[in-house]
Amino acid sequence: MLNWRAIRKRLSEADLFDRTRSKLTWQYSWVLVMFLSLFVLIVYTLLYLFIWSDQYHRLNTLANSEIETLQRWADQDGDPNRRPPREIEDAFSISSDQSFYYLIAENRNLQLGNEIQPALRPQVMAYIDQERFRGKGVVKIALHTVVKPSAGEGGPGEQGRFIVTARGLTHKGERVGMLYIGKEVTFQHDLFRWLLLLLPGLALLFFLLALWLSHRMARRAIVPIARAYARQREFVADASHELRTPLSVLLSSIEALQLEEALEREPFARQMLQGMKEEVHSITKLAAGLLQLARSDSGEIVLNRSRFQLNEAAAAVIRKLQPLAQAKDIAVRLQADEVIHVEWDAEKMNQLLVLLIDNAIKYTLEHGRVDVRLAEREEKGARLLILEVLDNGIGIEPEALPRIFDRFYRQDKARTRQIGGHGLGLTIAKSIVEAGRGTIHVESEAGAGTTFRVRLPL
């Protein structure tokens, strides 16, 4: 017969390592994404600054050279408002660094001008009338260009991008005109538009590649960890099992020595034997706990279900722990609205009650109280057992709550050493509850007490 619990446990462990691998993969991948994004941003910014500053510099250099030529003519000519002579016009030319140039007199007359396409002139003149270029350094504008097909009339083309600057022409200290020079930068504009698509695309490609490599590397790295975990679990199970026999022999030997009449006259020897007996009991309890957890890890905990009265079982556990509670003057009360009959594992239920009530008594101060509540409910057509153990003890700090069911975890190690325990009780309690497909939750406030709530399907 298949052991479905064992199968689920192994799948759960596999999921644990898968989650760990995925978590590591995503963490390192997000770090890589940040570095890739920063790299793309830096590359784009540097290219942007370098290319555009070069374009601006070339346009300003050309503008300064041409306005110097015009200024020399204006300083030598008696009437700078007239059209510049032929030799001055020959100094101006259309090139890759100059798509258009216009010299506009103060009376708005065009004295000098040319462009790569006639369609540009009215558009630039409209900008000039709006005074878009005066005193603004280099300005970016969009102008419609004209496509010349092989046959027929020219048709409207796409928008071209241009940078424009203006320089003033003066005569005897007064401005007599403005020189406007423009350079087409459509290629540079489109280049950066494509870079906005290309660089993130390349970054995404490298990210996916890195994600795939990270996943493969994490998969290989997790294999020895999983094997070490399995070997450790087997070692704990074997060691716990092998310790039971010598511990039983040692305990029996101590009890036999305590029966010797000669010890009646040796109080120191009796005290030593009693201390040894308590330590053997402690180690036996630890070995039993480790063995049970090892069985839980391997899915070997099987519930031997039988019908019994839960109220009587809880009352018996309370009576068993009564000496521990009386030593601290703690009132332990059982609260149940009705007699509850359950079909469950009586031994495991007894162990669960002992673990939870004993834990509550240990961490409750003197003159405190511990309440054990039993209730039966029906939810969605299924019977549920609700078991609550409440105390008004020292409580649990908020940062300790997520780890309270971890193995060997102790919130206050110094206090735990005083009251005893190895930090396995709540872990074992959780394994018992999970063996019955139930849940266990804890609610606590430091200094105000703790509530453990168990929900078990019946």
C-alpha positions as CSV (number, residue, x, y, z in Angstrom):
1,M,0.0,0.0,0.0
2,L,1.3,3.4,-0.9
3,N,2.4,5.7,1.9
4,W,0.9,8.9,0.6
5,R,2.3,10.9,3.5
6,A,5.8,9.8,2.7
7,I,5.3,10.8,-0.9
8,R,3.9,14.2,0.0
9,K,6.8,14.7,2.4
10,R,9.4,14.0,-0.3
11,L,7.6,16.2,-2.7
12,S,7.5,19.0,-0.1
13,E,11.3,18.6,0.4
14,A,11.8,18.7,-3.3
15,D,9.6,21.9,-3.4
16,L,11.8,23.3,-0.6
17,F,15.0,22.9,-2.6
18,D,13.2,24.1,-5.8
19,R,12.0,27.2,-3.9
20,T,15.5,27.8,-2.6
21,R,17.0,27.5,-6.0
22,S,14.4,29.8,-7.6
23,K,14.8,32.3,-4.8
24,L,18.6,32.4,-5.3
25,T,18.2,32.6,-9.1
26,W,15.8,35.5,-8.9
27,Q,17.8,37.4,-6.3
28,Y,21.0,37.2,-8.4
29,S,19.1,37.9,-11.6
30,W,17.6,41.1,-10.2
31,V,21.0,42.2,-9.1
32,L,22.1,41.6,-12.7
33,V,19.1,43.5,-14.0
34,M,20.0,46.5,-11.9
35,F,23.6,46.5,-13.2
36,L,22.4,46.0,-16.8
37,S,19.9,48.9,-16.4
38,L,22.6,51.1,-15.0
39,F,25.0,50.1,-17.8
40,V,22.3,50.9,-20.5
41,L,21.6,54.2,-18.8
42,I,25.3,55.2,-18.7
43,V,26.0,54.1,-22.3
44,Y,22.9,55.9,-23.6
45,T,23.7,59.1,-21.6
46,L,27.4,59.1,-22.7
47,L,26.4,58.6,-26.4
48,Y,23.8,61.3,-26.1
49,L,26.1,63.8,-24.6
50,F,29.0,63.1,-26.9
51,I,27.0,63.0,-30.2
52,W,24.8,66.0,-29.5
53,S,27.6,68.1,-28.0
54,D,29.6,67.4,-31.2
55,Q,26.7,68.5,-33.4
56,Y,26.2,71.7,-31.4
57,H,29.9,72.4,-31.5
58,R,30.1,72.0,-35.2
59,L,27.0,74.2,-35.8
60,N,28.3,76.9,-33.4
61,T,31.7,76.9,-35.0
62,L,30.2,77.3,-38.5
63,A,27.9,80.1,-37.3
64,N,30.8,82.0,-35.7
65,S,32.9,81.7,-38.8
66,E,30.1,82.9,-41.1
67,I,29.0,85.8,-38.9
68,E,32.7,86.9,-38.7
69,T,32.7,87.0,-42.5
70,L,29.5,89.1,-42.6
71,Q,30.7,91.3,-39.8
72,R,33.9,92.2,-41.7
73,W,31.9,93.1,-44.7
74,A,29.4,95.2,-42.6
75,D,32.3,97.1,-40.9
76,Q,33.8,98.0,-44.3
77,D,30.7,98.7,-46.2
78,G,28.9,102.0,-45.9
79,D,25.4,100.5,-46.3
80,P,25.1,97.1,-44.5
81,N,21.4,97.1,-45.2
82,R,21.9,96.3,-48.9
83,R,22.4,92.8,-50.2
84,P,25.9,91.4,-49.6
85,P,28.1,91.3,-52.7
86,R,28.8,88.2,-54.8
87,E,32.1,87.4,-53.1
88,I,30.4,87.3,-49.7
89,E,27.6,85.0,-51.0
90,D,30.3,82.7,-52.4
91,A,31.6,82.2,-48.8
92,F,28.3,80.5,-47.9
93,S,27.4,77.1,-49.1
94,I,25.0,74.2,-48.4
95,S,26.8,71.2,-46.9
96,S,26.3,68.3,-44.5
97,D,27.0,70.8,-41.7
98,Q,24.6,73.5,-43.1
99,S,21.2,72.6,-44.3
100,F,20.0,76.3,-44.6
101,Y,21.1,79.8,-43.9
102,Y,19.2,83.1,-43.9
103,L,20.4,86.6,-43.3
104,I,17.3,88.7,-42.3
105,A,17.6,92.5,-42.1
106,E,15.9,94.4,-39.3
107,N,13.2,95.5,-41.8
108,R,12.4,91.7,-42.3
109,N,13.9,91.6,-45.8
110,L,15.8,88.5,-46.8
111,Q,19.2,89.6,-47.8
112,L,21.0,86.3,-48.2
113,G,19.7,82.7,-48.0
114,N,19.8,79.1,-49.4
115,E,18.5,75.7,-48.3
116,I,18.8,72.0,-49.3
117,Q,15.1,72.0,-50.1
118,P,12.8,74.9,-51.1
119,A,10.1,73.5,-48.8
120,L,12.2,74.4,-45.8
121,R,12.2,78.2,-46.3
122,P,8.5,79.0,-45.4
123,Q,8.6,76.8,-42.4
124,V,11.8,78.4,-41.1
125,M,10.5,81.9,-41.8
126,A,7.4,81.1,-39.8
127,Y,9.6,80.1,-36.8
128,I,11.7,83.3,-37.3
129,D,8.5,85.4,-37.3
130,Q,7.7,83.8,-33.9
131,E,11.2,84.7,-32.7
132,R,11.9,81.1,-31.8
133,F,15.6,81.4,-32.2
134,R,16.7,84.7,-30.8
135,G,18.8,84.5,-27.6
136,K,18.2,80.8,-27.1
137,G,21.5,79.3,-28.2
138,V,20.8,76.1,-30.2
139,V,17.2,75.1,-30.7
140,K,15.8,71.8,-32.0
141,I,12.9,72.0,-34.5
142,A,11.0,69.6,-36.7
143,L,10.5,70.5,-40.4
144,H,8.7,68.7,-43.2
145,T,11.0,67.6,-46.0
146,V,10.0,66.7,-49.6
147,V,10.6,63.3,-51.2
148,K,11.5,63.5,-54.9
149,P,10.2,60.4,-56.7
150,S,11.9,59.3,-59.9
151,A,9.0,60.6,-62.0
152,G,6.3,63.2,-61.4
153,E,5.9,65.9,-58.8
154,G,7.6,65.9,-55.5
155,G,5.5,64.7,-52.6
156,P,5.5,65.4,-48.9
157,G,8.0,63.4,-46.9
158,E,8.6,62.7,-43.3
159,Q,9.5,65.1,-40.6
160,G,13.1,66.0,-40.5
161,R,14.9,67.1,-37.3
162,F,17.1,70.2,-37.4
163,I,19.1,72.2,-34.9
164,V,19.2,76.0,-35.5
165,T,21.2,78.9,-34.0
166,A,21.2,82.6,-34.6
167,R,23.9,85.3,-34.7
168,G,23.4,89.1,-34.7
169,L,25.0,91.3,-37.3
170,T,25.9,94.8,-36.1
171,H,27.0,98.1,-37.6
172,K,28.4,100.9,-35.4
173,G,27.0,99.2,-32.4
174,E,23.5,98.7,-33.7
175,R,22.0,95.5,-34.8
176,V,21.2,95.5,-38.5
177,G,20.3,91.9,-39.1
178,M,20.2,88.3,-37.9
179,L,21.9,85.3,-39.4
180,Y,20.0,82.0,-39.0
181,I,21.9,78.7,-39.6
182,G,20.4,75.2,-39.5
183,K,21.8,71.7,-39.6
184,E,19.8,68.5,-40.2
185,V,20.2,66.0,-37.4
186,T,17.5,63.5,-38.5
187,F,20.0,60.6,-38.5
188,Q,21.1,61.4,-35.0
189,H,17.5,61.8,-33.7
190,D,16.5,58.4,-35.3
191,L,19.7,56.8,-34.0
192,F,18.8,57.6,-30.4
193,R,15.2,56.6,-31.0
194,W,16.4,53.2,-32.2
195,L,18.9,53.0,-29.3
196,L,16.0,53.4,-26.9
197,L,14.6,50.2,-28.3
198,L,17.9,48.4,-29.1
199,L,19.7,48.8,-25.7
200,P,16.8,47.6,-23.5
201,G,16.2,44.8,-26.0
202,L,19.9,43.7,-25.7
203,A,19.7,44.1,-21.9
204,L,16.6,41.9,-21.9
205,L,18.3,39.3,-24.0
206,F,21.3,39.2,-21.8
207,F,19.1,39.0,-18.7
208,L,17.2,36.0,-20.1
209,L,20.5,34.4,-20.9
210,A,21.8,35.1,-17.4
211,L,18.6,33.9,-15.9
212,W,19.0,30.6,-17.8
213,L,22.6,30.2,-16.7
214,S,21.8,31.2,-13.1
215,H,19.1,28.6,-13.0
216,R,21.4,25.9,-14.3
217,M,24.2,26.9,-11.9
218,A,21.8,27.0,-9.0
219,R,20.4,23.6,-10.0
220,R,23.9,22.1,-9.9
221,A,24.8,24.0,-6.6
222,I,21.7,22.7,-4.8
223,V,22.5,19.0,-5.5
224,P,25.3,18.6,-2.9
225,I,23.2,20.5,-0.4
226,A,20.2,18.2,-0.9
227,R,22.5,15.1,-0.6
228,A,24.0,16.5,2.5
229,Y,20.6,17.2,4.0
230,A,19.5,13.6,3.2
231,R,22.7,12.2,4.8
232,Q,22.2,14.4,7.9
233,R,18.6,13.3,8.3
234,E,19.7,9.6,8.0
235,F,22.5,10.2,10.5
236,V,20.1,11.8,13.1
237,A,17.7,8.9,12.7
238,D,20.3,6.2,13.0
239,A,22.1,7.9,15.9
240,S,18.9,8.5,17.8
241,H,17.9,4.9,17.2
242,E,21.3,3.5,18.3
243,L,21.3,5.7,21.5
244,R,18.1,4.3,22.8
245,T,19.5,0.9,23.8
246,P,22.6,2.1,25.7
247,L,20.6,4.8,27.4
248,S,18.0,2.3,28.5
249,V,20.7,0.1,29.9
250,L,22.3,3.1,31.7
251,L,19.0,4.1,33.2
252,S,18.3,0.6,34.4
253,S,21.7,0.4,36.0
254,I,21.3,3.7,37.8
255,E,17.9,2.6,39.1
256,A,19.4,-0.7,40.3
257,L,22.1,1.2,42.1
258,Q,19.6,3.4,43.8
259,L,18.0,0.3,45.3
260,E,21.2,-0.6,47.1
261,E,20.8,-0.3,50.9
262,A,24.4,0.9,51.2
263,L,23.4,4.2,49.5
264,E,21.2,5.1,52.5
265,R,24.3,6.0,54.4
266,E,25.9,7.9,51.4
267,P,23.8,11.0,50.7
268,F,26.4,12.4,48.3
269,A,26.3,9.2,46.2
270,R,22.5,9.3,46.2
271,Q,22.6,12.9,45.0
272,M,25.1,12.0,42.2
273,L,23.0,9.1,41.0
274,Q,19.9,11.2,41.0
275,G,21.6,13.8,38.9
276,M,22.9,11.1,36.5
277,K,19.4,9.7,36.3
278,E,17.9,13.2,35.4
279,E,20.6,13.7,32.7
280,V,20.0,10.3,31.2
281,H,16.2,11.1,31.2
282,S,17.0,14.3,29.4
283,I,19.2,12.7,26.8
284,T,16.6,9.9,26.3
285,K,14.0,12.5,25.8
286,L,16.2,14.3,23.3
287,A,17.0,11.1,21.4
288,A,13.3,10.2,21.3
289,G,12.5,13.7,19.9
290,L,15.1,13.5,17.3
291,L,14.0,10.0,16.2
292,Q,10.4,11.2,16.0
293,L,11.4,14.2,13.9
294,A,13.5,12.0,11.6
295,R,10.5,9.7,11.1
296,S,8.4,12.8,10.4
297,D,10.9,14.0,7.8
298,S,10.8,10.6,6.1
299,G,7.0,10.4,6.3
300,E,7.0,7.4,8.6
301,I,4.6,8.8,11.2
302,V,1.4,6.8,10.8
303,L,-1.6,7.5,13.0
304,N,-3.1,4.5,14.7
305,R,-6.7,5.7,14.9
306,S,-9.0,4.6,17.6
307,R,-12.1,6.0,19.2
308,F,-11.6,7.6,22.6
309,Q,-13.0,10.5,24.8
310,L,-10.9,13.6,24.4
311,N,-12.0,15.2,27.6
312,E,-10.8,12.3,29.7
313,A,-7.4,12.3,27.8
314,A,-6.9,16.0,28.4
315,A,-7.9,15.6,32.1
316,A,-5.4,12.8,32.5
317,V,-2.6,14.9,31.0
318,I,-3.4,17.8,33.3
319,R,-3.3,15.5,36.3
320,K,0.1,14.2,35.1
321,L,1.5,17.7,34.9
322,Q,-0.2,18.9,38.0
323,P,3.0,18.6,40.2
324,L,4.9,20.9,37.8
325,A,2.0,23.5,37.9
326,Q,1.6,23.3,41.7
327,A,5.3,24.0,42.2
328,K,4.7,27.4,40.6
329,D,1.2,27.8,42.0
330,I,-0.2,27.8,38.4
331,A,-3.9,27.0,37.9
332,V,-4.5,24.7,35.0
333,R,-8.1,24.5,33.9
334,L,-9.9,22.4,31.3
335,Q,-12.8,24.0,29.4
336,A,-15.1,22.0,27.1
337,D,-18.7,22.6,26.4
338,E,-19.6,18.9,25.9
339,V,-18.1,15.5,25.9
340,I,-16.0,15.1,22.7
341,H,-15.4,11.6,21.2
342,V,-12.8,11.5,18.5
343,E,-11.3,8.8,16.3
344,W,-7.6,9.7,16.3
345,D,-4.3,8.4,17.5
346,A,-4.7,8.4,21.3
347,E,-0.9,8.2,22.0
348,K,-0.1,11.1,19.6
349,M,-3.0,13.2,21.0
350,N,-1.6,12.6,24.5
351,Q,1.9,13.6,23.4
352,L,0.5,16.7,21.7
353,L,-1.4,17.8,24.9
354,V,1.7,17.1,27.0
355,L,3.9,19.2,24.8
356,L,1.6,22.2,24.6
357,I,0.5,22.3,28.3
358,D,4.0,21.6,29.5
359,N,5.3,24.4,27.4
360,A,2.6,26.8,28.7
361,I,3.5,25.9,32.4
362,K,7.2,26.4,31.8
363,Y,6.8,29.8,30.4
364,T,4.2,31.1,32.8
365,L,5.3,32.9,35.9
366,E,4.2,32.0,39.4
367,H,0.6,32.4,40.4
368,G,-0.4,32.4,36.7
369,R,-3.0,30.3,34.9
370,V,-3.2,28.0,31.9
371,D,-6.4,27.2,30.1
372,V,-7.0,24.2,27.9
373,R,-10.0,24.6,25.6
374,L,-11.6,21.9,23.6
375,A,-14.3,22.4,21.0
376,E,-15.8,20.5,18.0
377,R,-17.0,22.4,14.9
378,E,-18.3,21.6,11.5
379,E,-17.0,23.5,8.5
380,K,-17.9,22.8,4.9
381,G,-19.4,19.5,5.9
382,A,-16.3,18.3,7.8
383,R,-15.8,17.8,11.5
384,L,-13.0,19.8,13.1
385,L,-11.4,19.6,16.5
386,I,-10.3,22.9,17.9
387,L,-7.7,22.7,20.7
388,E,-6.4,25.8,22.4
389,V,-3.9,26.2,25.1
390,L,-3.8,29.7,26.6
391,D,-1.5,31.2,29.3
392,N,-0.8,34.6,30.8
393,G,3.0,34.0,30.8
394,I,5.9,35.9,29.5
395,G,4.7,35.8,25.9
396,I,6.8,35.8,22.7
397,E,8.6,38.7,21.1
398,P,7.2,39.6,17.6
399,E,10.5,38.8,15.9
400,A,10.6,35.3,17.5
401,L,7.1,34.3,16.3
402,P,8.1,33.2,12.7
403,R,10.7,30.9,14.2
404,I,8.9,29.5,17.1
405,F,8.4,26.1,15.5
406,D,12.0,25.8,14.2
407,R,14.1,23.0,15.6
408,F,16.3,23.9,18.6
409,Y,15.0,27.5,18.5
410,R,14.8,29.1,21.9
411,Q,13.8,32.7,22.3
412,D,15.7,33.2,25.6
413,K,18.5,30.6,25.8
414,A,19.4,31.6,29.4
415,R,15.9,31.1,30.7
416,T,15.5,27.9,28.7
417,R,18.6,26.4,30.3
418,Q,17.1,27.2,33.7
419,I,13.7,25.5,33.0
420,G,15.1,22.8,30.8
421,G,14.3,21.7,27.3
422,H,16.1,21.4,24.0
423,G,13.9,23.5,21.7
424,L,12.2,20.5,20.0
425,G,8.8,20.3,21.8
426,L,6.9,22.7,19.5
427,T,8.6,21.3,16.4
428,I,7.4,17.8,17.4
429,A,3.9,19.2,18.2
430,K,3.8,20.7,14.7
431,S,4.9,17.4,13.1
432,I,2.1,15.6,15.0
433,V,-0.5,18.1,13.8
434,E,0.7,18.0,10.2
435,A,0.6,14.2,10.3
436,G,-3.1,14.5,10.9
437,R,-3.4,17.1,8.1
438,G,-4.1,19.8,10.6
439,T,-2.7,23.3,11.3
440,I,-1.2,24.9,14.4
441,H,-0.9,28.7,14.9
442,V,0.4,30.9,17.7
443,E,-0.7,34.3,18.8
444,S,1.3,36.1,21.5
445,E,2.2,39.4,23.0
446,A,5.3,39.9,25.0
447,G,4.4,40.1,28.7
448,A,0.7,39.3,28.1
449,G,0.7,35.5,27.3
450,T,0.5,33.1,24.4
451,T,-2.2,31.1,22.7
452,F,-1.6,28.0,20.6
453,R,-4.5,27.0,18.4
454,V,-4.7,23.6,16.8
455,R,-7.2,22.6,14.1
456,L,-7.5,18.9,13.3
457,P,-9.9,17.3,10.8
458,L,-11.7,14.3,12.4
